[in-house]
Amino acid sequence: MKKTNIAVFVSGGGTNLEAILGAAEGGRIPHGNIALVLASKPGVYALERAKNHGIPSVVVSRRDDPEHFEEKIDAALAEYGIEMIVLAGFLSILSADFTERWNGRIINVHPSLIPSFCGKGFYGLKVHEAALDYGVKVTGATVHYVNSVPDGGKIILQKAVYIEDGDTPEILQRRVMEQAEWEILPRAVEIVAERLGKAE
């Protein structure tokens, strides 16, 4: 069985990365091989998680060299034979040229039910603050393909999470992660990895 080589892009603590690695080690991503973790800045805890699981990692910082940011990403992906990218809390926006080249091979998890509370400026706690401010009773998470429009690609999986009385953005963020993101992201990784493996 052909396994699809996957890079997970991160910018922070790496909780979604941990969910993917746990799923892979538990046999729930049989068509995928997590071959690389790429971080947008040094010192983030996600790099520690990669090390703990024996996964190679690289840091490519836009701040250090904005002009060659994507060239350096390309070089790392080529070096590890990457065929699929998972954005797991990756806060650097990738160019339309880059996402076009990886069309159908790059996915992202977003902490709301797209098309609600998504697009430019909606990331991290801001998404949950907006959901609470608006007063919606149900939120959730979405895994989608990435294109040139932020959060605009075709939806792969969604899962709803109920908002409860007394929720703060932090409490809601945690519930959405535990009940939705950590469940549907590994499932979506397997769906796409299997599709790509068959397409080769």
ChimeraX commands (.cxc) that place a marker at each C-alpha (Angstrom):
marker #1 position 0.00,0.00,0.00 radius 0.5
marker #1 position 1.37,3.38,-1.04 radius 0.5
marker #1 position 1.68,5.86,1.82 radius 0.5
marker #1 position 1.42,9.60,1.13 radius 0.5
marker #1 position 4.28,11.63,2.63 radius 0.5
marker #1 position 2.79,14.43,4.73 radius 0.5
marker #1 position 4.22,17.67,6.15 radius 0.5
marker #1 position 2.39,19.34,9.04 radius 0.5
marker #1 position 2.82,23.15,9.18 radius 0.5
marker #1 position 2.64,24.72,12.66 radius 0.5
marker #1 position 3.10,28.10,14.37 radius 0.5
marker #1 position 2.46,27.38,18.05 radius 0.5
marker #1 position 1.88,24.71,20.67 radius 0.5
marker #1 position 0.97,21.98,18.23 radius 0.5
marker #1 position -2.13,20.48,19.88 radius 0.5
marker #1 position -3.56,19.55,16.47 radius 0.5
marker #1 position -0.18,18.14,15.47 radius 0.5
marker #1 position -0.34,15.95,18.60 radius 0.5
marker #1 position -3.81,14.72,17.56 radius 0.5
marker #1 position -2.48,13.78,14.11 radius 0.5
marker #1 position 0.62,12.04,15.48 radius 0.5
marker #1 position -1.47,10.15,18.04 radius 0.5
marker #1 position -3.89,9.03,15.31 radius 0.5
marker #1 position -1.02,7.96,13.04 radius 0.5
marker #1 position 0.64,5.96,15.83 radius 0.5
marker #1 position -2.73,4.40,16.67 radius 0.5
marker #1 position -3.13,3.14,13.09 radius 0.5
marker #1 position -5.88,5.61,12.13 radius 0.5
marker #1 position -3.96,7.19,9.23 radius 0.5
marker #1 position -2.87,4.01,7.40 radius 0.5
marker #1 position -2.41,5.78,4.04 radius 0.5
marker #1 position -0.30,8.62,5.45 radius 0.5
marker #1 position 3.27,8.96,6.64 radius 0.5
marker #1 position 3.98,12.06,8.76 radius 0.5
marker #1 position 7.40,12.82,7.30 radius 0.5
marker #1 position 8.05,16.43,8.38 radius 0.5
marker #1 position 6.94,19.17,10.77 radius 0.5
marker #1 position 7.56,22.70,9.46 radius 0.5
marker #1 position 7.32,25.60,11.93 radius 0.5
marker #1 position 7.00,29.28,11.04 radius 0.5
marker #1 position 9.14,30.34,14.00 radius 0.5
marker #1 position 11.78,28.82,16.27 radius 0.5
marker #1 position 11.12,27.78,19.86 radius 0.5
marker #1 position 7.45,26.81,19.49 radius 0.5
marker #1 position 6.32,23.80,21.52 radius 0.5
marker #1 position 5.15,21.98,18.38 radius 0.5
marker #1 position 8.86,21.41,17.56 radius 0.5
marker #1 position 9.25,19.65,20.90 radius 0.5
marker #1 position 6.26,17.45,20.08 radius 0.5
marker #1 position 7.83,16.51,16.73 radius 0.5
marker #1 position 11.06,15.58,18.52 radius 0.5
marker #1 position 9.17,13.50,21.10 radius 0.5
marker #1 position 7.61,11.47,18.28 radius 0.5
marker #1 position 10.84,11.17,16.28 radius 0.5
marker #1 position 9.59,13.31,13.38 radius 0.5
marker #1 position 12.13,15.54,11.56 radius 0.5
marker #1 position 11.40,19.27,11.75 radius 0.5
marker #1 position 12.52,22.49,10.10 radius 0.5
marker #1 position 11.92,26.17,10.86 radius 0.5
marker #1 position 11.17,28.54,7.98 radius 0.5
marker #1 position 10.55,32.07,9.22 radius 0.5
marker #1 position 9.03,34.72,6.96 radius 0.5
marker #1 position 10.43,37.42,9.26 radius 0.5
marker #1 position 14.02,36.24,8.70 radius 0.5
marker #1 position 13.82,36.26,4.90 radius 0.5
marker #1 position 10.43,37.33,3.52 radius 0.5
marker #1 position 11.66,37.32,-0.07 radius 0.5
marker #1 position 12.67,33.65,-0.06 radius 0.5
marker #1 position 10.10,32.34,2.45 radius 0.5
marker #1 position 8.21,30.07,0.06 radius 0.5
marker #1 position 11.38,29.04,-1.82 radius 0.5
marker #1 position 12.75,27.73,1.47 radius 0.5
marker #1 position 9.49,25.89,2.16 radius 0.5
marker #1 position 9.66,24.34,-1.32 radius 0.5
marker #1 position 13.23,23.20,-0.70 radius 0.5
marker #1 position 12.28,21.52,2.59 radius 0.5
marker #1 position 9.26,19.81,1.01 radius 0.5
marker #1 position 11.38,18.53,-1.88 radius 0.5
marker #1 position 14.08,17.24,0.49 radius 0.5
marker #1 position 11.55,15.10,2.39 radius 0.5
marker #1 position 9.55,13.99,-0.65 radius 0.5
marker #1 position 6.38,15.64,0.63 radius 0.5
marker #1 position 3.15,14.99,-1.30 radius 0.5
marker #1 position 0.58,16.58,1.02 radius 0.5
marker #1 position 0.49,19.51,3.47 radius 0.5
marker #1 position -1.64,19.89,6.61 radius 0.5
marker #1 position -1.94,23.38,8.10 radius 0.5
marker #1 position -2.41,22.84,11.84 radius 0.5
marker #1 position -2.45,26.30,13.40 radius 0.5
marker #1 position -0.08,27.73,10.77 radius 0.5
marker #1 position -0.42,31.53,10.91 radius 0.5
marker #1 position 1.60,32.55,7.85 radius 0.5
marker #1 position -0.58,33.14,4.81 radius 0.5
marker #1 position 0.67,31.23,1.77 radius 0.5
marker #1 position 0.58,32.89,-1.65 radius 0.5
marker #1 position -1.98,32.07,-4.34 radius 0.5
marker #1 position 0.89,30.77,-6.46 radius 0.5
marker #1 position 1.91,28.32,-3.71 radius 0.5
marker #1 position -1.63,27.08,-2.97 radius 0.5
marker #1 position -2.28,26.68,-6.71 radius 0.5
marker #1 position 0.79,24.46,-7.07 radius 0.5
marker #1 position -0.45,22.34,-4.14 radius 0.5
marker #1 position -4.07,22.33,-5.31 radius 0.5
marker #1 position -5.93,19.34,-3.82 radius 0.5
marker #1 position -2.91,18.48,-1.65 radius 0.5
marker #1 position -3.13,21.07,1.12 radius 0.5
marker #1 position -5.72,21.09,3.92 radius 0.5
marker #1 position -6.44,23.29,6.92 radius 0.5
marker #1 position -8.46,23.01,10.12 radius 0.5
marker #1 position -10.53,26.06,11.13 radius 0.5
marker #1 position -12.28,26.40,14.52 radius 0.5
marker #1 position -15.77,27.27,13.28 radius 0.5
marker #1 position -18.44,25.91,10.97 radius 0.5
marker #1 position -17.43,27.60,7.71 radius 0.5
marker #1 position -18.86,29.87,6.26 radius 0.5
marker #1 position -19.42,31.37,9.75 radius 0.5
marker #1 position -16.60,33.27,11.49 radius 0.5
marker #1 position -13.92,32.62,8.90 radius 0.5
marker #1 position -11.68,34.42,6.43 radius 0.5
marker #1 position -9.19,37.20,6.98 radius 0.5
marker #1 position -8.56,38.06,10.63 radius 0.5
marker #1 position -10.44,35.08,12.04 radius 0.5
marker #1 position -7.94,32.88,13.84 radius 0.5
marker #1 position -7.27,31.58,17.35 radius 0.5
marker #1 position -9.43,33.01,20.12 radius 0.5
marker #1 position -10.87,35.68,17.80 radius 0.5
marker #1 position -13.07,33.03,16.16 radius 0.5
marker #1 position -14.56,31.96,19.50 radius 0.5
marker #1 position -14.97,35.56,20.69 radius 0.5
marker #1 position -16.95,36.30,17.52 radius 0.5
marker #1 position -19.17,33.22,17.98 radius 0.5
marker #1 position -19.96,34.21,21.59 radius 0.5
marker #1 position -20.51,37.88,20.69 radius 0.5
marker #1 position -22.93,36.88,17.94 radius 0.5
marker #1 position -24.81,34.58,20.28 radius 0.5
marker #1 position -24.85,31.45,18.11 radius 0.5
marker #1 position -25.83,28.26,19.98 radius 0.5
marker #1 position -23.75,25.91,17.85 radius 0.5
marker #1 position -20.20,26.26,16.60 radius 0.5
marker #1 position -17.63,23.62,15.67 radius 0.5
marker #1 position -14.70,22.97,13.38 radius 0.5
marker #1 position -14.12,22.53,9.66 radius 0.5
marker #1 position -11.37,20.81,7.70 radius 0.5
marker #1 position -11.14,22.14,4.16 radius 0.5
marker #1 position -8.88,22.23,1.13 radius 0.5
marker #1 position -6.75,25.37,0.91 radius 0.5
marker #1 position -6.96,27.74,-2.03 radius 0.5
marker #1 position -6.05,31.40,-2.55 radius 0.5
marker #1 position -9.06,32.61,-0.49 radius 0.5
marker #1 position -8.51,32.38,3.31 radius 0.5
marker #1 position -10.82,29.56,4.54 radius 0.5
marker #1 position -12.34,29.45,1.05 radius 0.5
marker #1 position -11.55,25.94,-0.19 radius 0.5
marker #1 position -13.89,22.96,-0.53 radius 0.5
marker #1 position -15.02,21.47,2.79 radius 0.5
marker #1 position -13.88,17.93,3.62 radius 0.5
marker #1 position -15.38,17.40,7.11 radius 0.5
marker #1 position -17.27,19.41,9.72 radius 0.5
marker #1 position -18.37,18.69,13.28 radius 0.5
marker #1 position -20.72,20.74,15.42 radius 0.5
marker #1 position -20.11,21.66,19.07 radius 0.5
marker #1 position -22.75,23.19,21.35 radius 0.5
marker #1 position -22.09,26.48,23.11 radius 0.5
marker #1 position -22.94,26.35,26.80 radius 0.5
marker #1 position -24.02,29.04,29.28 radius 0.5
marker #1 position -21.01,30.66,30.90 radius 0.5
marker #1 position -18.60,29.80,28.09 radius 0.5
marker #1 position -15.59,32.06,27.76 radius 0.5
marker #1 position -13.59,32.15,24.51 radius 0.5
marker #1 position -10.91,30.02,26.23 radius 0.5
marker #1 position -13.38,27.38,27.46 radius 0.5
marker #1 position -15.07,27.26,24.07 radius 0.5
marker #1 position -11.73,27.00,22.26 radius 0.5
marker #1 position -10.81,23.97,24.37 radius 0.5
marker #1 position -14.18,22.25,23.80 radius 0.5
marker #1 position -14.02,22.81,20.03 radius 0.5
marker #1 position -10.52,21.32,19.97 radius 0.5
marker #1 position -11.40,18.28,22.07 radius 0.5
marker #1 position -14.81,17.52,20.56 radius 0.5
marker #1 position -14.24,18.54,16.94 radius 0.5
marker #1 position -10.75,19.50,15.72 radius 0.5
marker #1 position -8.87,16.55,17.25 radius 0.5
marker #1 position -11.49,14.17,15.87 radius 0.5
marker #1 position -12.05,15.39,12.31 radius 0.5
marker #1 position -8.52,16.55,11.45 radius 0.5
marker #1 position -6.92,13.06,11.60 radius 0.5
marker #1 position -9.95,11.63,9.73 radius 0.5
marker #1 position -9.58,14.23,6.98 radius 0.5
marker #1 position -5.82,13.59,6.76 radius 0.5
marker #1 position -6.56,9.91,6.10 radius 0.5
marker #1 position -9.29,10.69,3.53 radius 0.5
marker #1 position -6.96,12.93,1.49 radius 0.5
marker #1 position -3.87,10.71,1.94 radius 0.5
marker #1 position -5.82,7.72,0.65 radius 0.5
marker #1 position -7.14,9.70,-2.33 radius 0.5
marker #1 position -3.65,10.91,-3.24 radius 0.5
marker #1 position -2.20,7.41,-2.86 radius 0.5
marker #1 position -4.77,6.06,-5.33 radius 0.5
marker #1 position -4.14,8.92,-7.76 radius 0.5
marker #1 position -0.38,8.24,-8.04 radius 0.5
marker link #1:1,2 radius 0.2
marker link #1:2,3 radius 0.2
marker link #1:3,4 radius 0.2
marker link #1:4,5 radius 0.2
marker link #1:5,6 radius 0.2
marker link #1:6,7 radius 0.2
marker link #1:7,8 radius 0.2
marker link #1:8,9 radius 0.2
marker link #1:9,10 radius 0.2
marker link #1:10,11 radius 0.2
marker link #1:11,12 radius 0.2
marker link #1:12,13 radius 0.2
marker link #1:13,14 radius 0.2
marker link #1:14,15 radius 0.2
marker link #1:15,16 radius 0.2
marker link #1:16,17 radius 0.2
marker link #1:17,18 radius 0.2
marker link #1:18,19 radius 0.2
marker link #1:19,20 radius 0.2
marker link #1:20,21 radius 0.2
marker link #1:21,22 radius 0.2
marker link #1:22,23 radius 0.2
marker link #1:23,24 radius 0.2
marker link #1:24,25 radius 0.2
marker link #1:25,26 radius 0.2
marker link #1:26,27 radius 0.2
marker link #1:27,28 radius 0.2
marker link #1:28,29 radius 0.2
marker link #1:29,30 radius 0.2
marker link #1:30,31 radius 0.2
marker link #1:31,32 radius 0.2
marker link #1:32,33 radius 0.2
marker link #1:33,34 radius 0.2
marker link #1:34,35 radius 0.2
marker link #1:35,36 radius 0.2
marker link #1:36,37 radius 0.2
marker link #1:37,38 radius 0.2
marker link #1:38,39 radius 0.2
marker link #1:39,40 radius 0.2
marker link #1:40,41 radius 0.2
marker link #1:41,42 radius 0.2
marker link #1:42,43 radius 0.2
marker link #1:43,44 radius 0.2
marker link #1:44,45 radius 0.2
marker link #1:45,46 radius 0.2
marker link #1:46,47 radius 0.2
marker link #1:47,48 radius 0.2
marker link #1:48,49 radius 0.2
marker link #1:49,50 radius 0.2
marker link #1:50,51 radius 0.2
marker link #1:51,52 radius 0.2
marker link #1:52,53 radius 0.2
marker link #1:53,54 radius 0.2
marker link #1:54,55 radius 0.2
marker link #1:55,56 radius 0.2
marker link #1:56,57 radius 0.2
marker link #1:57,58 radius 0.2
marker link #1:58,59 radius 0.2
marker link #1:59,60 radius 0.2
marker link #1:60,61 radius 0.2
marker link #1:61,62 radius 0.2
marker link #1:62,63 radius 0.2
marker link #1:63,64 radius 0.2
marker link #1:64,65 radius 0.2
marker link #1:65,66 radius 0.2
marker link #1:66,67 radius 0.2
marker link #1:67,68 radius 0.2
marker link #1:68,69 radius 0.2
marker link #1:69,70 radius 0.2
marker link #1:70,71 radius 0.2
marker link #1:71,72 radius 0.2
marker link #1:72,73 radius 0.2
marker link #1:73,74 radius 0.2
marker link #1:74,75 radius 0.2
marker link #1:75,76 radius 0.2
marker link #1:76,77 radius 0.2
marker link #1:77,78 radius 0.2
marker link #1:78,79 radius 0.2
marker link #1:79,80 radius 0.2
marker link #1:80,81 radius 0.2
marker link #1:81,82 radius 0.2
marker link #1:82,83 radius 0.2
marker link #1:83,84 radius 0.2
marker link #1:84,85 radius 0.2
marker link #1:85,86 radius 0.2
marker link #1:86,87 radius 0.2
marker link #1:87,88 radius 0.2
marker link #1:88,89 radius 0.2
marker link #1:89,90 radius 0.2
marker link #1:90,91 radius 0.2
marker link #1:91,92 radius 0.2
marker link #1:92,93 radius 0.2
marker link #1:93,94 radius 0.2
marker link #1:94,95 radius 0.2
marker link #1:95,96 radius 0.2
marker link #1:96,97 radius 0.2
marker link #1:97,98 radius 0.2
marker link #1:98,99 radius 0.2
marker link #1:99,100 radius 0.2
marker link #1:100,101 radius 0.2
marker link #1:101,102 radius 0.2
marker link #1:102,103 radius 0.2
marker link #1:103,104 radius 0.2
marker link #1:104,105 radius 0.2
marker link #1:105,106 radius 0.2
marker link #1:106,107 radius 0.2
marker link #1:107,108 radius 0.2
marker link #1:108,109 radius 0.2
marker link #1:109,110 radius 0.2
marker link #1:110,111 radius 0.2
marker link #1:111,112 radius 0.2
marker link #1:112,113 radius 0.2
marker link #1:113,114 radius 0.2
marker link #1:114,115 radius 0.2
marker link #1:115,116 radius 0.2
marker link #1:116,117 radius 0.2
marker link #1:117,118 radius 0.2
marker link #1:118,119 radius 0.2
marker link #1:119,120 radius 0.2
marker link #1:120,121 radius 0.2
marker link #1:121,122 radius 0.2
marker link #1:122,123 radius 0.2
marker link #1:123,124 radius 0.2
marker link #1:124,125 radius 0.2
marker link #1:125,126 radius 0.2
marker link #1:126,127 radius 0.2
marker link #1:127,128 radius 0.2
marker link #1:128,129 radius 0.2
marker link #1:129,130 radius 0.2
marker link #1:130,131 radius 0.2
marker link #1:131,132 radius 0.2
marker link #1:132,133 radius 0.2
marker link #1:133,134 radius 0.2
marker link #1:134,135 radius 0.2
marker link #1:135,136 radius 0.2
marker link #1:136,137 radius 0.2
marker link #1:137,138 radius 0.2
marker link #1:138,139 radius 0.2
marker link #1:139,140 radius 0.2
marker link #1:140,141 radius 0.2
marker link #1:141,142 radius 0.2
marker link #1:142,143 radius 0.2
marker link #1:143,144 radius 0.2
marker link #1:144,145 radius 0.2
marker link #1:145,146 radius 0.2
marker link #1:146,147 radius 0.2
marker link #1:147,148 radius 0.2
marker link #1:148,149 radius 0.2
marker link #1:149,150 radius 0.2
marker link #1:150,151 radius 0.2
marker link #1:151,152 radius 0.2
marker link #1:152,153 radius 0.2
marker link #1:153,154 radius 0.2
marker link #1:154,155 radius 0.2
marker link #1:155,156 radius 0.2
marker link #1:156,157 radius 0.2
marker link #1:157,158 radius 0.2
marker link #1:158,159 radius 0.2
marker link #1:159,160 radius 0.2
marker link #1:160,161 radius 0.2
marker link #1:161,162 radius 0.2
marker link #1:162,163 radius 0.2
marker link #1:163,164 radius 0.2
marker link #1:164,165 radius 0.2
marker link #1:165,166 radius 0.2
marker link #1:166,167 radius 0.2
marker link #1:167,168 radius 0.2
marker link #1:168,169 radius 0.2
marker link #1:169,170 radius 0.2
marker link #1:170,171 radius 0.2
marker link #1:171,172 radius 0.2
marker link #1:172,173 radius 0.2
marker link #1:173,174 radius 0.2
marker link #1:174,175 radius 0.2
marker link #1:175,176 radius 0.2
marker link #1:176,177 radius 0.2
marker link #1:177,178 radius 0.2
marker link #1:178,179 radius 0.2
marker link #1:179,180 radius 0.2
marker link #1:180,181 radius 0.2
marker link #1:181,182 radius 0.2
marker link #1:182,183 radius 0.2
marker link #1:183,184 radius 0.2
marker link #1:184,185 radius 0.2
marker link #1:185,186 radius 0.2
marker link #1:186,187 radius 0.2
marker link #1:187,188 radius 0.2
marker link #1:188,189 radius 0.2
marker link #1:189,190 radius 0.2
marker link #1:190,191 radius 0.2
marker link #1:191,192 radius 0.2
marker link #1:192,193 radius 0.2
marker link #1:193,194 radius 0.2
marker link #1:194,195 radius 0.2
marker link #1:195,196 radius 0.2
marker link #1:196,197 radius 0.2
marker link #1:197,198 radius 0.2
marker link #1:198,199 radius 0.2
marker link #1:199,200 radius 0.2
view
